[in-house]
Amino acid sequence: MANILTKNEKRRFRIRKVVKGVAIRPRLSVFRSNSDIYAQLIDDTKGLTLASASSRDKDINAQKGTKIEKSKLVGNAIARKAAELGITSIVFDRGGKLYHGRIKALAEGAREGGLQF
């Protein structure tokens, strides 16, 4: 049986061929489920996760609001953690999802927090 890939998987693999994170400019990887959103700063050369944030974190989960508003808070949180590590520039990996809605809100929140990509 042939390997059948979904549109999302094809996009994800196509993006990951190009997007690589290094120590000075890590990859901001985003995973979106139906209910939550997760973000990680990853150094691909060492295979390490430098920082992470999600909508399941206690301070973000306690907030009232829509999923888009919580996604923006996750972006701000990951930018704050990156600033503590001295990271100002990143490479954005949207994980095969289209750049709109919650993915876009997370990216805008990270930009407002001071990250450049």
MIROVEX-936029 format. One record per residue (C-alpha): residue in three letters; x, y, z. Coordinates in steps of 0.05 Angstrom, whole numbers, plus 5000, padded with zeros to 4 digits. Example, Ala and Ser with C-alpha at 12.3 -4.5 7.8 and 13.67 -1.06 7.14 Angstrom:
2
+-----+------+------+------+
:   r :    X :    Y :    Z :
+-----+------+------+------+
: ALA : 5246 : 4910 : 5156 :
: SER : 5273 : 4979 : 5143 :
+-----+------+------+------+
END
This chain:
117
+-----+------+------+------+
:   r :    X :    Y :    Z :
+-----+------+------+------+
: MET : 5000 : 5000 : 5000 :
: ALA : 5026 : 5069 : 4982 :
: ASN : 5042 : 5120 : 5035 :
: ILE : 4983 : 5167 : 5034 :
: LEU : 4996 : 5236 : 5063 :
: THR : 4945 : 5288 : 5080 :
: LYS : 4950 : 5359 : 5054 :
: ASN : 4972 : 5382 : 5123 :
: GLU : 5028 : 5330 : 5126 :
: LYS : 5052 : 5349 : 5057 :
: ARG : 5055 : 5422 : 5077 :
: ARG : 5090 : 5405 : 5142 :
: PHE : 5144 : 5363 : 5108 :
: ARG : 5154 : 5416 : 5054 :
: ILE : 5164 : 5470 : 5107 :
: ARG : 5211 : 5428 : 5149 :
: LYS : 5258 : 5416 : 5090 :
: VAL : 5274 : 5490 : 5091 :
: VAL : 5263 : 5514 : 5163 :
: LYS : 5321 : 5497 : 5210 :
: GLY : 5333 : 5525 : 5279 :
: VAL : 5402 : 5540 : 5307 :
: ALA : 5424 : 5564 : 5376 :
: ILE : 5425 : 5638 : 5358 :
: ARG : 5361 : 5633 : 5317 :
: PRO : 5318 : 5575 : 5342 :
: ARG : 5256 : 5548 : 5308 :
: LEU : 5189 : 5568 : 5338 :
: SER : 5148 : 5505 : 5327 :
: VAL : 5072 : 5511 : 5334 :
: PHE : 5024 : 5453 : 5345 :
: ARG : 4950 : 5467 : 5343 :
: SER : 4898 : 5417 : 5367 :
: ASN : 4823 : 5428 : 5367 :
: SER : 4823 : 5456 : 5438 :
: ASP : 4894 : 5480 : 5453 :
: ILE : 4957 : 5509 : 5422 :
: TYR : 5029 : 5494 : 5439 :
: ALA : 5093 : 5531 : 5421 :
: GLN : 5166 : 5509 : 5429 :
: LEU : 5233 : 5542 : 5416 :
: ILE : 5277 : 5487 : 5387 :
: ASP : 5352 : 5484 : 5371 :
: ASP : 5354 : 5433 : 5315 :
: THR : 5430 : 5425 : 5315 :
: LYS : 5430 : 5398 : 5386 :
: GLY : 5359 : 5371 : 5386 :
: LEU : 5340 : 5411 : 5447 :
: THR : 5276 : 5447 : 5467 :
: LEU : 5298 : 5514 : 5496 :
: ALA : 5230 : 5539 : 5520 :
: SER : 5157 : 5522 : 5513 :
: ALA : 5089 : 5551 : 5527 :
: SER : 5018 : 5527 : 5516 :
: SER : 4946 : 5547 : 5527 :
: ARG : 4944 : 5493 : 5582 :
: ASP : 4993 : 5532 : 5626 :
: LYS : 4960 : 5553 : 5691 :
: ASP : 4966 : 5629 : 5680 :
: ILE : 4939 : 5625 : 5609 :
: ASN : 4885 : 5573 : 5623 :
: ALA : 4858 : 5616 : 5680 :
: GLN : 4844 : 5673 : 5632 :
: LYS : 4775 : 5682 : 5603 :
: GLY : 4770 : 5690 : 5528 :
: THR : 4767 : 5657 : 5460 :
: LYS : 4818 : 5608 : 5433 :
: ILE : 4847 : 5663 : 5389 :
: GLU : 4857 : 5709 : 5449 :
: LYS : 4891 : 5652 : 5487 :
: SER : 4936 : 5639 : 5427 :
: LYS : 4959 : 5711 : 5430 :
: LEU : 4975 : 5701 : 5504 :
: VAL : 5016 : 5639 : 5486 :
: GLY : 5055 : 5681 : 5436 :
: ASN : 5069 : 5733 : 5489 :
: ALA : 5090 : 5679 : 5538 :
: ILE : 5139 : 5646 : 5490 :
: ALA : 5168 : 5714 : 5473 :
: ARG : 5178 : 5730 : 5547 :
: LYS : 5214 : 5663 : 5558 :
: ALA : 5257 : 5675 : 5496 :
: ALA : 5277 : 5744 : 5522 :
: GLU : 5299 : 5712 : 5588 :
: LEU : 5345 : 5666 : 5547 :
: GLY : 5371 : 5726 : 5507 :
: ILE : 5337 : 5705 : 5442 :
: THR : 5310 : 5760 : 5398 :
: SER : 5307 : 5728 : 5329 :
: ILE : 5272 : 5663 : 5310 :
: VAL : 5249 : 5621 : 5250 :
: PHE : 5174 : 5608 : 5249 :
: ASP : 5149 : 5537 : 5236 :
: ARG : 5073 : 5537 : 5230 :
: GLY : 5071 : 5461 : 5230 :
: GLY : 5035 : 5454 : 5164 :
: LYS : 4975 : 5495 : 5185 :
: LEU : 4953 : 5555 : 5145 :
: TYR : 4975 : 5623 : 5170 :
: HIS : 4909 : 5650 : 5196 :
: GLY : 4866 : 5646 : 5258 :
: ARG : 4901 : 5619 : 5319 :
: ILE : 4969 : 5609 : 5284 :
: LYS : 4969 : 5682 : 5262 :
: ALA : 4947 : 5705 : 5332 :
: LEU : 5005 : 5667 : 5364 :
: ALA : 5054 : 5697 : 5314 :
: GLU : 5028 : 5768 : 5326 :
: GLY : 5032 : 5757 : 5402 :
: ALA : 5105 : 5734 : 5395 :
: ARG : 5121 : 5796 : 5352 :
: GLU : 5089 : 5841 : 5404 :
: GLY : 5132 : 5807 : 5456 :
: GLY : 5195 : 5827 : 5419 :
: LEU : 5212 : 5768 : 5375 :
: GLN : 5233 : 5780 : 5303 :
: PHE : 5220 : 5732 : 5246 :
+-----+------+------+------+
END
